[in-house]
Amino acid sequence: MVTLITFIIGVFLWLIYGIYLQALPIILANSVTLFFNLIILWLKIKYR
């Protein structure tokens, strides 16, 4: 669980960096990754 939360924080920071640079590939890749990892986190909490 700690590893997943750390990964989510890292992806979120990369997303912020991509928005700062206005780099669409970084924004898209990290948005999709963040979305799916938040779903995984929600399912881990729900079905624990």
Rosetta constraint file for C-alpha pairs under 8 A:
AtomPair CA 1 CA 5 HARMONIC 6.30 0.50
AtomPair CA 1 CA 41 HARMONIC 7.92 0.50
AtomPair CA 2 CA 6 HARMONIC 6.11 0.50
AtomPair CA 3 CA 7 HARMONIC 6.12 0.50
AtomPair CA 4 CA 8 HARMONIC 6.15 0.50
AtomPair CA 4 CA 37 HARMONIC 7.78 0.50
AtomPair CA 4 CA 41 HARMONIC 7.31 0.50
AtomPair CA 5 CA 9 HARMONIC 6.22 0.50
AtomPair CA 5 CA 41 HARMONIC 7.84 0.50
AtomPair CA 6 CA 10 HARMONIC 6.27 0.50
AtomPair CA 7 CA 11 HARMONIC 6.18 0.50
AtomPair CA 8 CA 12 HARMONIC 6.07 0.50
AtomPair CA 8 CA 34 HARMONIC 6.31 0.50
AtomPair CA 8 CA 37 HARMONIC 6.71 0.50
AtomPair CA 8 CA 38 HARMONIC 7.44 0.50
AtomPair CA 9 CA 13 HARMONIC 6.21 0.50
AtomPair CA 10 CA 14 HARMONIC 6.29 0.50
AtomPair CA 11 CA 15 HARMONIC 6.15 0.50
AtomPair CA 11 CA 30 HARMONIC 5.92 0.50
AtomPair CA 11 CA 33 HARMONIC 7.30 0.50
AtomPair CA 11 CA 34 HARMONIC 6.23 0.50
AtomPair CA 12 CA 16 HARMONIC 6.30 0.50
AtomPair CA 12 CA 30 HARMONIC 7.23 0.50
AtomPair CA 12 CA 34 HARMONIC 6.74 0.50
AtomPair CA 13 CA 17 HARMONIC 6.21 0.50
AtomPair CA 14 CA 18 HARMONIC 6.09 0.50
AtomPair CA 14 CA 26 HARMONIC 7.50 0.50
AtomPair CA 14 CA 30 HARMONIC 6.77 0.50
AtomPair CA 15 CA 19 HARMONIC 6.21 0.50
AtomPair CA 15 CA 26 HARMONIC 6.76 0.50
AtomPair CA 15 CA 27 HARMONIC 5.44 0.50
AtomPair CA 15 CA 30 HARMONIC 5.43 0.50
AtomPair CA 15 CA 31 HARMONIC 6.65 0.50
AtomPair CA 16 CA 20 HARMONIC 6.15 0.50
AtomPair CA 17 CA 21 HARMONIC 6.23 0.50
AtomPair CA 18 CA 22 HARMONIC 5.74 0.50
AtomPair CA 18 CA 23 HARMONIC 5.26 0.50
AtomPair CA 18 CA 24 HARMONIC 7.18 0.50
AtomPair CA 18 CA 26 HARMONIC 5.15 0.50
AtomPair CA 18 CA 27 HARMONIC 5.12 0.50
AtomPair CA 19 CA 23 HARMONIC 6.57 0.50
AtomPair CA 19 CA 24 HARMONIC 7.93 0.50
AtomPair CA 19 CA 27 HARMONIC 6.25 0.50
AtomPair CA 22 CA 27 HARMONIC 7.80 0.50
AtomPair CA 23 CA 27 HARMONIC 6.30 0.50
AtomPair CA 24 CA 28 HARMONIC 5.98 0.50
AtomPair CA 25 CA 29 HARMONIC 6.00 0.50
AtomPair CA 26 CA 30 HARMONIC 6.04 0.50
AtomPair CA 27 CA 31 HARMONIC 5.89 0.50
AtomPair CA 28 CA 32 HARMONIC 6.21 0.50
AtomPair CA 29 CA 33 HARMONIC 6.22 0.50
AtomPair CA 30 CA 34 HARMONIC 5.81 0.50
AtomPair CA 31 CA 35 HARMONIC 6.04 0.50
AtomPair CA 32 CA 36 HARMONIC 6.31 0.50
AtomPair CA 33 CA 37 HARMONIC 6.09 0.50
AtomPair CA 34 CA 38 HARMONIC 6.02 0.50
AtomPair CA 35 CA 39 HARMONIC 6.44 0.50
AtomPair CA 36 CA 40 HARMONIC 6.28 0.50
AtomPair CA 37 CA 41 HARMONIC 6.11 0.50
AtomPair CA 38 CA 42 HARMONIC 6.08 0.50
AtomPair CA 39 CA 43 HARMONIC 6.16 0.50
AtomPair CA 40 CA 44 HARMONIC 6.12 0.50
AtomPair CA 41 CA 45 HARMONIC 6.25 0.50
AtomPair CA 42 CA 46 HARMONIC 6.03 0.50
AtomPair CA 43 CA 47 HARMONIC 5.92 0.50
AtomPair CA 44 CA 48 HARMONIC 5.76 0.50
